[in-house]
Amino acid sequence: MSKMTGGISDNVEPATSEVEDLIQQVKDQITGKMNGTFEVFEAISFKSQVVAGRNYFVKIHVGNDKCIHARIYKNLQREVSVHSIEEDKTREDPITYF
């Protein structure tokens, strides 16, 4: 994975079990922010950014052909929170910094 401190990784990587665990930890936060529920909630791919902890920019399949992008922050104490969400994405939409 190509990373530098403060920069988002260049490579989009397939979701790992660690990333899948992260999205499950924050699923309630995401559904609360979006005022909805999902028929599917599955990590597809991600990029990451090293900060004082790590930001994960994750493409999440939420049913049909729909995806969302979630920016998830994991601090140095390993606490996880949702920073922001981009809605109305597809599997083809690139993951970018947001």
mmCIF file of the C-alpha atoms, coordinates in Angstrom:
data_MODEL
# 
_entry.id   MODEL 
# 
loop_
_atom_site.group_PDB 
_atom_site.id 
_atom_site.type_symbol 
_atom_site.label_atom_id 
_atom_site.label_alt_id 
_atom_site.label_comp_id 
_atom_site.label_asym_id 
_atom_site.label_entity_id 
_atom_site.label_seq_id 
_atom_site.pdbx_PDB_ins_code 
_atom_site.Cartn_x 
_atom_site.Cartn_y 
_atom_site.Cartn_z 
_atom_site.occupancy 
_atom_site.B_iso_or_equiv 
_atom_site.pdbx_formal_charge 
_atom_site.auth_seq_id 
_atom_site.auth_comp_id 
_atom_site.auth_asym_id 
_atom_site.auth_atom_id 
_atom_site.pdbx_PDB_model_num 
ATOM 1  C CA . MET A 1 1  ? 0.000   0.000  0.000   1.00 0.00 ? 1  MET A CA 1 
ATOM 2  C CA . SER A 1 2  ? 1.490   3.323  -1.044  1.00 0.00 ? 2  SER A CA 1 
ATOM 3  C CA . LYS A 1 3  ? 1.112   5.811  1.813   1.00 0.00 ? 3  LYS A CA 1 
ATOM 4  C CA . MET A 1 4  ? 2.771   8.850  3.238   1.00 0.00 ? 4  MET A CA 1 
ATOM 5  C CA . THR A 1 5  ? 1.922   10.592 6.466   1.00 0.00 ? 5  THR A CA 1 
ATOM 6  C CA . GLY A 1 6  ? -0.940  12.977 5.800   1.00 0.00 ? 6  GLY A CA 1 
ATOM 7  C CA . GLY A 1 7  ? -1.568  11.760 2.250   1.00 0.00 ? 7  GLY A CA 1 
ATOM 8  C CA . ILE A 1 8  ? -4.322  9.428  1.113   1.00 0.00 ? 8  ILE A CA 1 
ATOM 9  C CA . SER A 1 9  ? -3.081  6.167  -0.392  1.00 0.00 ? 9  SER A CA 1 
ATOM 10 C CA . ASP A 1 10 ? -2.880  6.040  -4.169  1.00 0.00 ? 10 ASP A CA 1 
ATOM 11 C CA . ASN A 1 11 ? -4.060  2.465  -4.434  1.00 0.00 ? 11 ASN A CA 1 
ATOM 12 C CA . VAL A 1 12 ? -7.614  1.303  -3.986  1.00 0.00 ? 12 VAL A CA 1 
ATOM 13 C CA . GLU A 1 13 ? -7.466  -1.980 -2.108  1.00 0.00 ? 13 GLU A CA 1 
ATOM 14 C CA . PRO A 1 14 ? -10.065 -4.721 -1.781  1.00 0.00 ? 14 PRO A CA 1 
ATOM 15 C CA . ALA A 1 15 ? -11.809 -4.642 1.587   1.00 0.00 ? 15 ALA A CA 1 
ATOM 16 C CA . THR A 1 16 ? -10.080 -6.689 4.262   1.00 0.00 ? 16 THR A CA 1 
ATOM 17 C CA . SER A 1 17 ? -11.594 -8.345 7.318   1.00 0.00 ? 17 SER A CA 1 
ATOM 18 C CA . GLU A 1 18 ? -10.251 -5.394 9.374   1.00 0.00 ? 18 GLU A CA 1 
ATOM 19 C CA . VAL A 1 19 ? -12.133 -2.891 7.184   1.00 0.00 ? 19 VAL A CA 1 
ATOM 20 C CA . GLU A 1 20 ? -15.293 -5.035 7.287   1.00 0.00 ? 20 GLU A CA 1 
ATOM 21 C CA . ASP A 1 21 ? -15.028 -5.042 11.112  1.00 0.00 ? 21 ASP A CA 1 
ATOM 22 C CA . LEU A 1 22 ? -14.633 -1.238 11.095  1.00 0.00 ? 22 LEU A CA 1 
ATOM 23 C CA . ILE A 1 23 ? -17.792 -0.647 9.075   1.00 0.00 ? 23 ILE A CA 1 
ATOM 24 C CA . GLN A 1 24 ? -19.768 -3.010 11.281  1.00 0.00 ? 24 GLN A CA 1 
ATOM 25 C CA . GLN A 1 25 ? -18.586 -1.052 14.351  1.00 0.00 ? 25 GLN A CA 1 
ATOM 26 C CA . VAL A 1 26 ? -19.908 2.201  12.877  1.00 0.00 ? 26 VAL A CA 1 
ATOM 27 C CA . LYS A 1 27 ? -22.998 0.870  11.065  1.00 0.00 ? 27 LYS A CA 1 
ATOM 28 C CA . ASP A 1 28 ? -25.360 2.404  13.651  1.00 0.00 ? 28 ASP A CA 1 
ATOM 29 C CA . GLN A 1 29 ? -23.595 5.797  13.337  1.00 0.00 ? 29 GLN A CA 1 
ATOM 30 C CA . ILE A 1 30 ? -23.945 5.682  9.541   1.00 0.00 ? 30 ILE A CA 1 
ATOM 31 C CA . THR A 1 31 ? -27.587 4.609  9.530   1.00 0.00 ? 31 THR A CA 1 
ATOM 32 C CA . GLY A 1 32 ? -28.309 7.322  12.115  1.00 0.00 ? 32 GLY A CA 1 
ATOM 33 C CA . LYS A 1 33 ? -26.653 10.039 10.029  1.00 0.00 ? 33 LYS A CA 1 
ATOM 34 C CA . MET A 1 34 ? -28.509 8.861  6.911   1.00 0.00 ? 34 MET A CA 1 
ATOM 35 C CA . ASN A 1 35 ? -31.857 8.244  8.653   1.00 0.00 ? 35 ASN A CA 1 
ATOM 36 C CA . GLY A 1 36 ? -32.242 4.864  6.986   1.00 0.00 ? 36 GLY A CA 1 
ATOM 37 C CA . THR A 1 37 ? -31.530 1.167  6.937   1.00 0.00 ? 37 THR A CA 1 
ATOM 38 C CA . PHE A 1 38 ? -29.831 -0.968 4.320   1.00 0.00 ? 38 PHE A CA 1 
ATOM 39 C CA . GLU A 1 39 ? -30.648 -4.377 2.863   1.00 0.00 ? 39 GLU A CA 1 
ATOM 40 C CA . VAL A 1 40 ? -26.885 -4.991 2.480   1.00 0.00 ? 40 VAL A CA 1 
ATOM 41 C CA . PHE A 1 41 ? -23.953 -3.377 4.296   1.00 0.00 ? 41 PHE A CA 1 
ATOM 42 C CA . GLU A 1 42 ? -20.712 -4.733 2.890   1.00 0.00 ? 42 GLU A CA 1 
ATOM 43 C CA . ALA A 1 43 ? -17.274 -3.161 2.420   1.00 0.00 ? 43 ALA A CA 1 
ATOM 44 C CA . ILE A 1 44 ? -16.049 -3.393 -1.183  1.00 0.00 ? 44 ILE A CA 1 
ATOM 45 C CA . SER A 1 45 ? -12.799 -1.427 -1.283  1.00 0.00 ? 45 SER A CA 1 
ATOM 46 C CA . PHE A 1 46 ? -10.904 1.292  0.546   1.00 0.00 ? 46 PHE A CA 1 
ATOM 47 C CA . LYS A 1 47 ? -8.078  3.796  0.655   1.00 0.00 ? 47 LYS A CA 1 
ATOM 48 C CA . SER A 1 48 ? -6.415  4.978  3.835   1.00 0.00 ? 48 SER A CA 1 
ATOM 49 C CA . GLN A 1 49 ? -4.640  8.023  5.198   1.00 0.00 ? 49 GLN A CA 1 
ATOM 50 C CA . VAL A 1 50 ? -2.132  8.065  8.049   1.00 0.00 ? 50 VAL A CA 1 
ATOM 51 C CA . VAL A 1 51 ? -2.849  10.920 10.467  1.00 0.00 ? 51 VAL A CA 1 
ATOM 52 C CA . ALA A 1 52 ? -2.779  10.896 14.293  1.00 0.00 ? 52 ALA A CA 1 
ATOM 53 C CA . GLY A 1 53 ? -4.393  7.509  13.825  1.00 0.00 ? 53 GLY A CA 1 
ATOM 54 C CA . ARG A 1 54 ? -5.827  6.490  10.457  1.00 0.00 ? 54 ARG A CA 1 
ATOM 55 C CA . ASN A 1 55 ? -8.634  7.585  8.154   1.00 0.00 ? 55 ASN A CA 1 
ATOM 56 C CA . TYR A 1 56 ? -10.302 4.889  6.097   1.00 0.00 ? 56 TYR A CA 1 
ATOM 57 C CA . PHE A 1 57 ? -12.192 5.931  2.972   1.00 0.00 ? 57 PHE A CA 1 
ATOM 58 C CA . VAL A 1 58 ? -14.452 2.925  2.397   1.00 0.00 ? 58 VAL A CA 1 
ATOM 59 C CA . LYS A 1 59 ? -16.801 2.077  -0.471  1.00 0.00 ? 59 LYS A CA 1 
ATOM 60 C CA . ILE A 1 60 ? -19.787 0.252  1.085   1.00 0.00 ? 60 ILE A CA 1 
ATOM 61 C CA . HIS A 1 61 ? -22.390 -1.654 -0.916  1.00 0.00 ? 61 HIS A CA 1 
ATOM 62 C CA . VAL A 1 62 ? -25.841 -0.879 0.545   1.00 0.00 ? 62 VAL A CA 1 
ATOM 63 C CA . GLY A 1 63 ? -28.113 -2.808 -1.826  1.00 0.00 ? 63 GLY A CA 1 
ATOM 64 C CA . ASN A 1 64 ? -29.063 -3.000 -5.500  1.00 0.00 ? 64 ASN A CA 1 
ATOM 65 C CA . ASP A 1 65 ? -26.476 -1.002 -7.433  1.00 0.00 ? 65 ASP A CA 1 
ATOM 66 C CA . LYS A 1 66 ? -26.098 1.569  -4.665  1.00 0.00 ? 66 LYS A CA 1 
ATOM 67 C CA . CYS A 1 67 ? -22.999 2.361  -2.648  1.00 0.00 ? 67 CYS A CA 1 
ATOM 68 C CA . ILE A 1 68 ? -21.916 4.979  -0.161  1.00 0.00 ? 68 ILE A CA 1 
ATOM 69 C CA . HIS A 1 69 ? -18.444 6.210  0.698   1.00 0.00 ? 69 HIS A CA 1 
ATOM 70 C CA . ALA A 1 70 ? -17.688 6.543  4.399   1.00 0.00 ? 70 ALA A CA 1 
ATOM 71 C CA . ARG A 1 71 ? -14.704 8.265  5.980   1.00 0.00 ? 71 ARG A CA 1 
ATOM 72 C CA . ILE A 1 72 ? -13.993 6.355  9.183   1.00 0.00 ? 72 ILE A CA 1 
ATOM 73 C CA . TYR A 1 73 ? -11.424 7.548  11.708  1.00 0.00 ? 73 TYR A CA 1 
ATOM 74 C CA . LYS A 1 74 ? -9.547  5.150  14.003  1.00 0.00 ? 74 LYS A CA 1 
ATOM 75 C CA . ASN A 1 75 ? -7.512  7.005  16.620  1.00 0.00 ? 75 ASN A CA 1 
ATOM 76 C CA . LEU A 1 76 ? -4.346  5.860  18.356  1.00 0.00 ? 76 LEU A CA 1 
ATOM 77 C CA . GLN A 1 77 ? -6.434  4.412  21.206  1.00 0.00 ? 77 GLN A CA 1 
ATOM 78 C CA . ARG A 1 78 ? -8.210  2.279  18.534  1.00 0.00 ? 78 ARG A CA 1 
ATOM 79 C CA . GLU A 1 79 ? -11.540 4.114  18.990  1.00 0.00 ? 79 GLU A CA 1 
ATOM 80 C CA . VAL A 1 80 ? -13.562 4.268  15.769  1.00 0.00 ? 80 VAL A CA 1 
ATOM 81 C CA . SER A 1 81 ? -15.938 6.983  14.536  1.00 0.00 ? 81 SER A CA 1 
ATOM 82 C CA . VAL A 1 82 ? -17.574 8.173  11.322  1.00 0.00 ? 82 VAL A CA 1 
ATOM 83 C CA . HIS A 1 83 ? -16.194 11.468 10.077  1.00 0.00 ? 83 HIS A CA 1 
ATOM 84 C CA . SER A 1 84 ? -18.357 11.903 6.974   1.00 0.00 ? 84 SER A CA 1 
ATOM 85 C CA . ILE A 1 85 ? -20.438 10.079 4.363   1.00 0.00 ? 85 ILE A CA 1 
ATOM 86 C CA . GLU A 1 86 ? -20.947 10.534 0.620   1.00 0.00 ? 86 GLU A CA 1 
ATOM 87 C CA . GLU A 1 87 ? -24.271 9.145  -0.610  1.00 0.00 ? 87 GLU A CA 1 
ATOM 88 C CA . ASP A 1 88 ? -25.582 8.130  -4.046  1.00 0.00 ? 88 ASP A CA 1 
ATOM 89 C CA . LYS A 1 89 ? -22.420 6.364  -5.221  1.00 0.00 ? 89 LYS A CA 1 
ATOM 90 C CA . THR A 1 90 ? -22.023 3.397  -7.548  1.00 0.00 ? 90 THR A CA 1 
ATOM 91 C CA . ARG A 1 91 ? -19.477 0.576  -7.670  1.00 0.00 ? 91 ARG A CA 1 
ATOM 92 C CA . GLU A 1 92 ? -17.721 2.481  -10.462 1.00 0.00 ? 92 GLU A CA 1 
ATOM 93 C CA . ASP A 1 93 ? -17.346 5.798  -8.620  1.00 0.00 ? 93 ASP A CA 1 
ATOM 94 C CA . PRO A 1 94 ? -13.723 6.355  -7.543  1.00 0.00 ? 94 PRO A CA 1 
ATOM 95 C CA . ILE A 1 95 ? -12.862 6.747  -3.883  1.00 0.00 ? 95 ILE A CA 1 
ATOM 96 C CA . THR A 1 96 ? -11.516 10.265 -3.351  1.00 0.00 ? 96 THR A CA 1 
ATOM 97 C CA . TYR A 1 97 ? -10.589 12.423 -0.372  1.00 0.00 ? 97 TYR A CA 1 
ATOM 98 C CA . PHE A 1 98 ? -13.628 14.006 1.276   1.00 0.00 ? 98 PHE A CA 1 
# 
